[in-house]
Amino acid sequence: MKLICLTFLLSLSIMANAQNNFKATQIKFERVEKAYAEKWETLQKFIKAAGYDNDFSMVINAYKTEGKLEVWLKSKSDKKYSLFRTYDFCAHSGTLGPKVMEGDGQTPEGFYFINVFNPMSSFLLSLGVNYPNSVDSARTGKDRKTGGDIYIHGKCVTVGCIPLTDEKIKEVYVLGVEARNAGQDKIPVYIYPFKMTDGNMKKYAAQFPAQINFWKTLQPGYLAFEKNKTALNIKEVKGKYVLK
């Protein structure tokens, strides 16, 4: 029994060190170090004023039509996320509707998570999104390439990504590093064509009728987060998103 307990405690210690090492590794890069020097003190003041603990988790909601990226935070002791910051896209690419194939210039629509922290990006700093997922691959089919390399990044240029100003990506990147360092392995990124109210669904379905069936698989997730303010349990089933 003592051996099992010691092994368990050692595992917890290794996990904690791995999490703490993430920030330590990131901050060795000059751009991340500079972002922390410029943004972290002020962000900490707002984090504290909003009532969050230092160890928080994070959800990102992005809306293509509105050109808004929302950062939602939650302390470990909280049951629900609350809105912390809203950032404007500083450029747009493509039109409404999901990304279908490589080179179409479309920003994806769907339920993703951050899978890359790039401190040496050609666009200052960038957070990679795990496009394509199985829903994207099913849509594209076997005869076309899905494309990839979808990021939230700086520099205000884009071909399918979500661009922010350099000052804004510094904040989002730092917040992402903090959430990841606190143990959040997968930071959700929910990308919607627009705020998916019934009114907007009706409006944009008339303009983009080919997308309505796909958008109907996104709306339940949007409505669930609006109602519950909790991370979504979304499954990818036979090329469709299913809310559990």
ZAGU-357256 format. One record per residue (C-alpha): residue number from 1; z negated, y, x negated. Coordinates in nm, 3 decimals. Layout:
residues N
+-----+---------+---------+---------+
!  nr !      up !   north !    east !
+-----+---------+---------+---------+
! NUM !       Z !       Y !       X !
...
+-----+---------+---------+---------+
This chain:
residues 244
+-----+---------+---------+---------+
!  nr !      up !   north !    east !
+-----+---------+---------+---------+
!   1 !   0.000 !   0.000 !   0.000 !
!   2 !  -0.087 !   0.242 !  -0.282 !
!   3 !   0.245 !   0.166 !  -0.449 !
!   4 !   0.435 !   0.237 !  -0.126 !
!   5 !   0.250 !   0.568 !  -0.080 !
!   6 !   0.316 !   0.669 !  -0.440 !
!   7 !   0.684 !   0.583 !  -0.403 !
!   8 !   0.705 !   0.786 !  -0.082 !
!   9 !   0.538 !   1.088 !  -0.243 !
!  10 !   0.765 !   1.061 !  -0.543 !
!  11 !   1.069 !   1.058 !  -0.312 !
!  12 !   0.944 !   1.371 !  -0.136 !
!  13 !   0.892 !   1.540 !  -0.471 !
!  14 !   1.245 !   1.452 !  -0.585 !
!  15 !   1.389 !   1.583 !  -0.258 !
!  16 !   1.194 !   1.908 !  -0.290 !
!  17 !   1.307 !   1.956 !  -0.649 !
!  18 !   1.668 !   1.890 !  -0.552 !
!  19 !   1.646 !   2.156 !  -0.282 !
!  20 !   1.481 !   2.411 !  -0.512 !
!  21 !   1.734 !   2.331 !  -0.783 !
!  22 !   2.019 !   2.429 !  -0.551 !
!  23 !   1.920 !   2.795 !  -0.552 !
!  24 !   1.833 !   2.780 !  -0.922 !
!  25 !   2.179 !   2.641 !  -0.998 !
!  26 !   2.359 !   2.891 !  -0.777 !
!  27 !   2.178 !   3.194 !  -0.912 !
!  28 !   2.292 !   3.111 !  -1.266 !
!  29 !   2.636 !   3.233 !  -1.162 !
!  30 !   2.682 !   3.605 !  -1.221 !
!  31 !   2.818 !   3.686 !  -0.875 !
!  32 !   2.536 !   3.505 !  -0.697 !
!  33 !   2.276 !   3.666 !  -0.923 !
!  34 !   2.427 !   4.007 !  -0.843 !
!  35 !   2.433 !   3.930 !  -0.469 !
!  36 !   2.063 !   3.843 !  -0.481 !
!  37 !   1.984 !   4.157 !  -0.682 !
!  38 !   2.167 !   4.377 !  -0.432 !
!  39 !   2.086 !   4.210 !  -0.100 !
!  40 !   1.787 !   3.977 !  -0.107 !
!  41 !   1.503 !   4.231 !  -0.112 !
!  42 !   1.638 !   4.410 !   0.196 !
!  43 !   1.724 !   4.085 !   0.373 !
!  44 !   1.371 !   3.956 !   0.312 !
!  45 !   1.226 !   4.265 !   0.479 !
!  46 !   1.439 !   4.209 !   0.790 !
!  47 !   1.365 !   3.835 !   0.787 !
!  48 !   0.992 !   3.906 !   0.780 !
!  49 !   1.019 !   4.179 !   1.045 !
!  50 !   1.205 !   3.938 !   1.274 !
!  51 !   0.925 !   3.684 !   1.237 !
!  52 !   1.105 !   3.414 !   1.039 !
!  53 !   0.939 !   3.208 !   0.768 !
!  54 !   1.089 !   3.197 !   0.420 !
!  55 !   1.207 !   2.841 !   0.489 !
!  56 !   1.460 !   2.893 !   0.767 !
!  57 !   1.766 !   2.711 !   0.895 !
!  58 !   2.091 !   2.875 !   0.997 !
!  59 !   2.377 !   2.846 !   1.245 !
!  60 !   2.703 !   3.042 !   1.225 !
!  61 !   2.905 !   3.126 !   1.538 !
!  62 !   3.249 !   3.282 !   1.491 !
!  63 !   3.476 !   3.429 !   1.761 !
!  64 !   3.841 !   3.486 !   1.675 !
!  65 !   3.938 !   3.730 !   1.952 !
!  66 !   3.627 !   3.943 !   1.913 !
!  67 !   3.648 !   3.919 !   1.533 !
!  68 !   3.275 !   3.857 !   1.507 !
!  69 !   3.068 !   3.623 !   1.292 !
!  70 !   2.710 !   3.570 !   1.404 !
!  71 !   2.428 !   3.442 !   1.185 !
!  72 !   2.146 !   3.276 !   1.379 !
!  73 !   1.819 !   3.181 !   1.209 !
!  74 !   1.521 !   2.962 !   1.298 !
!  75 !   1.190 !   2.899 !   1.124 !
!  76 !   1.082 !   2.538 !   1.099 !
!  77 !   0.806 !   2.605 !   1.351 !
!  78 !   1.048 !   2.758 !   1.604 !
!  79 !   1.221 !   2.558 !   1.872 !
!  80 !   1.515 !   2.795 !   1.915 !
!  81 !   1.752 !   2.997 !   1.702 !
!  82 !   1.774 !   3.372 !   1.744 !
!  83 !   2.046 !   3.613 !   1.641 !
!  84 !   1.979 !   3.770 !   1.303 !
!  85 !   2.303 !   3.946 !   1.207 !
!  86 !   2.655 !   4.004 !   1.339 !
!  87 !   2.939 !   4.071 !   1.098 !
!  88 !   3.294 !   4.188 !   1.169 !
!  89 !   3.597 !   3.999 !   1.042 !
!  90 !   3.785 !   4.243 !   0.821 !
!  91 !   4.125 !   4.076 !   0.867 !
!  92 !   4.286 !   3.827 !   1.105 !
!  93 !   4.536 !   3.545 !   1.071 !
!  94 !   4.744 !   3.360 !   1.327 !
!  95 !   4.678 !   3.367 !   1.699 !
!  96 !   4.460 !   3.187 !   1.951 !
!  97 !   4.463 !   2.810 !   1.942 !
!  98 !   4.346 !   2.561 !   1.679 !
!  99 !   4.498 !   2.504 !   1.338 !
! 100 !   4.763 !   2.234 !   1.376 !
! 101 !   4.916 !   2.187 !   1.035 !
! 102 !   4.940 !   2.314 !   0.681 !
! 103 !   5.100 !   2.657 !   0.652 !
! 104 !   5.069 !   2.763 !   1.016 !
! 105 !   4.834 !   3.051 !   0.927 !
! 106 !   4.592 !   2.952 !   1.200 !
! 107 !   4.215 !   2.981 !   1.176 !
! 108 !   4.065 !   2.652 !   1.302 !
! 109 !   3.874 !   2.623 !   1.627 !
! 110 !   3.603 !   2.363 !   1.661 !
! 111 !   3.265 !   2.242 !   1.539 !
! 112 !   3.220 !   2.230 !   1.164 !
! 113 !   2.963 !   2.273 !   0.887 !
! 114 !   2.952 !   2.435 !   0.545 !
! 115 !   3.049 !   2.184 !   0.280 !
! 116 !   3.118 !   2.408 !  -0.022 !
! 117 !   2.935 !   2.696 !  -0.189 !
! 118 !   3.185 !   2.854 !  -0.430 !
! 119 !   3.027 !   3.115 !  -0.660 !
! 120 !   3.351 !   3.161 !  -0.856 !
! 121 !   3.590 !   3.211 !  -0.568 !
! 122 !   3.913 !   3.408 !  -0.599 !
! 123 !   3.770 !   3.594 !  -0.298 !
! 124 !   3.439 !   3.691 !  -0.464 !
! 125 !   3.214 !   3.434 !  -0.293 !
! 126 !   3.312 !   3.172 !  -0.039 !
! 127 !   3.159 !   2.917 !   0.194 !
! 128 !   3.384 !   2.619 !   0.264 !
! 129 !   3.419 !   2.474 !   0.614 !
! 130 !   3.477 !   2.100 !   0.654 !
! 131 !   3.822 !   2.137 !   0.808 !
! 132 !   3.997 !   1.904 !   0.880 !
! 133 !   3.763 !   1.680 !   1.074 !
! 134 !   3.875 !   1.378 !   1.276 !
! 135 !   3.967 !   1.592 !   1.579 !
! 136 !   4.193 !   1.808 !   1.364 !
! 137 !   4.351 !   1.504 !   1.201 !
! 138 !   4.421 !   1.344 !   1.538 !
! 139 !   4.588 !   1.663 !   1.661 !
! 140 !   4.810 !   1.698 !   1.355 !
! 141 !   4.928 !   1.337 !   1.357 !
! 142 !   5.061 !   1.123 !   1.076 !
! 143 !   5.389 !   1.306 !   1.021 !
! 144 !   5.239 !   1.645 !   0.928 !
! 145 !   4.976 !   1.765 !   0.683 !
! 146 !   4.660 !   1.917 !   0.826 !
! 147 !   4.613 !   2.163 !   0.542 !
! 148 !   4.266 !   2.254 !   0.421 !
! 149 !   4.070 !   2.502 !   0.210 !
! 150 !   3.924 !   2.696 !   0.503 !
! 151 !   3.652 !   2.936 !   0.392 !
! 152 !   3.433 !   3.225 !   0.498 !
! 153 !   3.495 !   3.463 !   0.208 !
! 154 !   3.529 !   3.818 !   0.080 !
! 155 !   3.822 !   4.039 !  -0.022 !
! 156 !   3.958 !   4.110 !   0.329 !
! 157 !   4.269 !   3.895 !   0.301 !
! 158 !   4.332 !   3.570 !   0.486 !
! 159 !   4.576 !   3.297 !   0.574 !
! 160 !   4.366 !   3.100 !   0.820 !
! 161 !   4.020 !   3.173 !   0.679 !
! 162 !   3.743 !   3.405 !   0.803 !
! 163 !   3.732 !   3.711 !   0.576 !
! 164 !   3.443 !   3.954 !   0.549 !
! 165 !   3.399 !   4.260 !   0.330 !
! 166 !   3.253 !   4.192 !  -0.014 !
! 167 !   2.922 !   4.348 !   0.088 !
! 168 !   2.895 !   4.127 !   0.396 !
! 169 !   2.990 !   3.801 !   0.226 !
! 170 !   2.715 !   3.865 !  -0.028 !
! 171 !   2.460 !   3.867 !   0.255 !
! 172 !   2.599 !   3.562 !   0.432 !
! 173 !   2.624 !   3.369 !   0.105 !
! 174 !   2.264 !   3.450 !   0.009 !
! 175 !   2.140 !   3.348 !   0.353 !
! 176 !   2.335 !   3.025 !   0.323 !
! 177 !   2.187 !   2.949 !  -0.019 !
! 178 !   1.837 !   3.009 !   0.117 !
! 179 !   1.893 !   2.779 !   0.416 !
! 180 !   2.045 !   2.510 !   0.196 !
! 181 !   1.763 !   2.545 !  -0.055 !
! 182 !   1.508 !   2.503 !   0.225 !
! 183 !   1.656 !   2.163 !   0.303 !
! 184 !   1.938 !   2.227 !   0.553 !
! 185 !   2.209 !   1.999 !   0.418 !
! 186 !   2.464 !   2.087 !   0.686 !
! 187 !   2.478 !   2.445 !   0.810 !
! 188 !   2.673 !   2.440 !   1.140 !
! 189 !   2.978 !   2.664 !   1.177 !
! 190 !   3.105 !   2.683 !   1.535 !
! 191 !   3.444 !   2.855 !   1.554 !
! 192 !   3.558 !   2.959 !   1.902 !
! 193 !   3.880 !   3.128 !   2.016 !
! 194 !   3.670 !   3.380 !   2.209 !
! 195 !   3.333 !   3.398 !   2.383 !
! 196 !   3.394 !   3.111 !   2.621 !
! 197 !   3.266 !   3.248 !   2.950 !
! 198 !   3.440 !   3.133 !   3.266 !
! 199 !   3.603 !   3.475 !   3.295 !
! 200 !   3.746 !   3.459 !   2.945 !
! 201 !   3.859 !   3.101 !   2.996 !
! 202 !   4.058 !   3.206 !   3.300 !
! 203 !   4.200 !   3.512 !   3.123 !
! 204 !   4.315 !   3.339 !   2.806 !
! 205 !   4.426 !   3.017 !   2.975 !
! 206 !   4.684 !   3.227 !   3.160 !
! 207 !   4.811 !   3.361 !   2.828 !
! 208 !   4.790 !   3.033 !   2.634 !
! 209 !   4.829 !   2.752 !   2.890 !
! 210 !   4.903 !   2.491 !   2.623 !
! 211 !   4.551 !   2.534 !   2.483 !
! 212 !   4.345 !   2.501 !   2.801 !
! 213 !   4.275 !   2.127 !   2.775 !
! 214 !   4.151 !   2.165 !   2.419 !
! 215 !   3.943 !   2.471 !   2.502 !
! 216 !   3.774 !   2.278 !   2.781 !
! 217 !   3.629 !   2.050 !   2.511 !
! 218 !   3.487 !   2.353 !   2.325 !
! 219 !   3.334 !   2.538 !   2.621 !
! 220 !   3.047 !   2.291 !   2.685 !
! 221 !   2.924 !   2.346 !   2.330 !
! 222 !   2.948 !   2.722 !   2.365 !
! 223 !   2.758 !   2.719 !   2.695 !
! 224 !   2.493 !   2.479 !   2.564 !
! 225 !   2.417 !   2.700 !   2.265 !
! 226 !   2.410 !   3.012 !   2.482 !
! 227 !   2.159 !   2.842 !   2.711 !
! 228 !   1.940 !   2.645 !   2.471 !
! 229 !   1.979 !   2.826 !   2.136 !
! 230 !   1.955 !   2.493 !   1.954 !
! 231 !   2.193 !   2.321 !   1.714 !
! 232 !   2.455 !   2.120 !   1.897 !
! 233 !   2.484 !   1.743 !   1.895 !
! 234 !   2.861 !   1.711 !   1.894 !
! 235 !   3.041 !   1.384 !   1.843 !
! 236 !   3.407 !   1.344 !   1.750 !
! 237 !   3.539 !   1.072 !   1.980 !
! 238 !   3.904 !   0.965 !   1.984 !
! 239 !   4.033 !   1.307 !   1.884 !
! 240 !   3.803 !   1.503 !   2.114 !
! 241 !   3.470 !   1.687 !   2.089 !
! 242 !   3.201 !   1.537 !   2.309 !
! 243 !   2.868 !   1.711 !   2.365 !
! 244 !   2.577 !   1.467 !   2.359 !
+-----+---------+---------+---------+
